[in-house]
Amino acid sequence: MGHREDLLEGAKRCLLQKGFARTTARDIVKESGTNLASIGYHYGSKDALLAQAYVALVENMSDAFGEEEIAAQEGAPGSLERFRWVWSNIVDTMREPGSVWRLSMEVMTIELSGVREHLARAQREGGRGLVSLLMGLPEDEVSDETADTLGRFYLTLMTGLIAQWSFDPKTAADGDALTEGLRQVVEAAGRS
């Protein structure tokens, strides 16, 4: 690995250990075995590096849904069974120590120059990934329109779930509760 990759890996470890606000450039350098000048050269700023590290951490969360797990899951794409399976797996990753989702709460509440803009651009891709998991489509087949509607719906659900798990994991929703809530919404919509 070169300095660029070393910095990114070091920044990921720092984010999970310390979060955005408490991670310094010196922390990243120490963790990555590089030097301070490398941050500016490769990423422009510490904040830009941390933003890219955060996006990479979130993208890596798809590893919780390996190909074998996806192939073995219950339910057809778009079904309540698939919905329950995906959200149960997401909740399982929230239970883990050093969860990237807890870091997400910090990201939502801090103002870091350039970080929000970088992360805002990643929103569509996050929605696209959730649509892919829940609807059984390859990500490259999820249209921008679907990512901007259904994907945003799923991202809104994800943000609320992250908030609940950050505030009080004991009373936060799990995959079963979310699925029952969705079932009730669909049932009520069918009556009107």
Secondary structure, DSSP 8 states (H G I E B T S, - for coil): --HHHHHHHHHHHHHHHHHHHH--HHHHHHHHT--HHHHHHHHSSHHHHHHHHHHHHHHHGGGGG-HHHHHH-SS-TTSHHHHHHHHHHHHHHHHSTT-HHHHHHHHHH---TTHHHHHHHHHHHHHHHHHHHHHT--GGGS-HHHHHHHHHHHHHHHHHHHHHHHH-TTTS--HHHHHHHHHHHHHHHHH-
